Amino acid sequence: MDYKTIGHNQQNTVIDMIQAFYPNEKYRKLETNDTSPRFLESKYENGLVSARFFVNANVEAEAQVICTDEDVAYAIKCSIYKLWSVGKNLPWGILTGIRPAKIALGLMEGGMSDADVVSHMQKRFMVSYERAVLCVEVARAEQGLLEGGSDAGYSLYIGIPFCPSKCLYCSFTSYPIDKYTHLTQRYIGTLKQELDFVVRHFDGAAPEAIYIGGGTPTSLDDASFSELLKHVRDTFDLSKVKEYTVEAGRPDTITEAKLDLMKAFGVGRISINTQSINDGTLVQIGREHTAAEFIESYELARKKGFEHINIDLILGLPGECEKDVENTFKAVTALEPDEITVHTLAIKRASRLKGELADTSLSGAQQMESFLGISKEYMDNHGFKPYYMYRQKNSLGNFENAGYRKAGFGCLYNVQIMEESCTIAAVGAGAISKFVNNKTGRIERAFNVRDVDEYIERIDEMLGRKKVARKKVNGGTGA
């Protein structure tokens, strides 16, 4: 989709709306006098924003919105939405950010009732009634989980960038473990160095939550996994940690020894993610386990005493239909997990799926809505309530990812990430620390390099980046 902007420089706003209506299409900016067989023109002049869609030099559709200089970006979104939404309303309207519940929470804290928030999101952002209600439900649940948190507190993320194999849809920092065994010990040693820095930097204070993710942390060999967990226990006062999660993720990496190690070193919450219960799908997306092996891993974890287990699922996986989705929810809810996270498939640039789109059958918006209807039915009927949510660009049908929980459960770390309510100190290759000043609202990020070798070699630079970001967020220059 080609586009041009006239009278404003809100290029990213235009791109966001193009991606919302035409996900996975390439886009190219045209100069003012250029033309193309098919392009969008966004123009701001004399308090009026207009959007026109040209096909073969003819205006196929157009829309206008009156605005002020302070509201140009909003008006641009509205004009493009009016242009293209005839017969194609988006579930999230003009909202393109990843944290819609954060908007609802802010309105609630400003004194709005739940009903008023729903109405506001429908009118201001063109969000569907169903999505607005979901937003309010999530925001209320997040309020409860965040109660009692400290403005000066922080949580800890530990990244393990290794997996048994790369899934078709994955874009995370992840490397095949069998090709990196020669670096495992050095990587763990570097992680320990960064963890020691974190505890010193926060004056010995324990984090509110610890989350070991990746990648697949349980893809590490037993000795390396044990060394990491032992160092976490010896470095931080786990008696003051509210939540300790390990993303076990791939069922084919979960062994009795791994589960015993996690129990011994104080891990309380784990994720065992099958994504689908259909064996044909698992093969197609590159998972090296069967549905039966997933169930065996889950049952073993319960037998070992894990009382807080999440299961991740993905809707819209290649070739799946309503019957496949129903089979998955029927089997997963029968296991009675404590949480289920329901993702809608997103086509990410760094994934193998992006390069294989031409050979892949993907679900459309109408079918995705049907899948989400099945999801909601099973969640409602089995006592699961939504408690956190986020959105991704290029997700099928422009829908959301949502975490559901049974009463008394929920992942504090996930909510903290979504609401940006506290500092997240992140260690490991590809990890992104986020320093938050709740008094000023300022947020500063510190990025670790993604490459494992570079991370090990440049660890002093990574520590320096954290120092600079924390100084900046607290009002210093960072120099």
Secondary structure as UniProt FT lines:
FT   STRAND          2..6
FT   HELIX           11..21
FT   TURN            23..24
FT   STRAND          28..29
FT   TURN            32..33
FT   STRAND          38..45
FT   TURN            46..47
FT   STRAND          48..55
FT   TURN            56..57
FT   STRAND          58..66
FT   HELIX           69..71
FT   HELIX           72..84
FT   TURN            86..87
FT   TURN            91..94
FT   HELIX           100..109
FT   TURN            110..111
FT   HELIX           114..125
FT   HELIX           129..146
FT   TURN            147..148
FT   TURN            151..152
FT   STRAND          154..160
FT   STRAND          162..163
FT   TURN            168..169
FT   STRAND          175..176
FT   HELIX           177..179
FT   HELIX           181..183
FT   HELIX           184..201
FT   TURN            202..204
FT   STRAND          209..214
FT   HELIX           217..219
FT   HELIX           222..235
FT   HELIX           238..240
FT   STRAND          243..249
FT   HELIX           251..253
FT   HELIX           256..264
FT   TURN            265..266
FT   STRAND          269..272
FT   HELIX           279..284
FT   TURN            285..286
FT   HELIX           291..303
FT   TURN            304..305
FT   STRAND          309..315
FT   TURN            318..319
FT   HELIX           322..334
FT   STRAND          339..344
FT   TURN            349..350
FT   HELIX           352..355
FT   HELIX           357..359
FT   HELIX           365..381
FT   TURN            382..383
FT   STRAND          385..390
FT   TURN            393..394
FT   HELIX           396..398
FT   STRAND          401..405
FT   TURN            407..408
FT   HELIX           412..419
FT   STRAND          423..427
FT   TURN            429..430
FT   STRAND          432..437
FT   TURN            438..441
FT   STRAND          442..447
FT   HELIX           452..457
FT   HELIX           459..473
FT   TURN            474..475
//
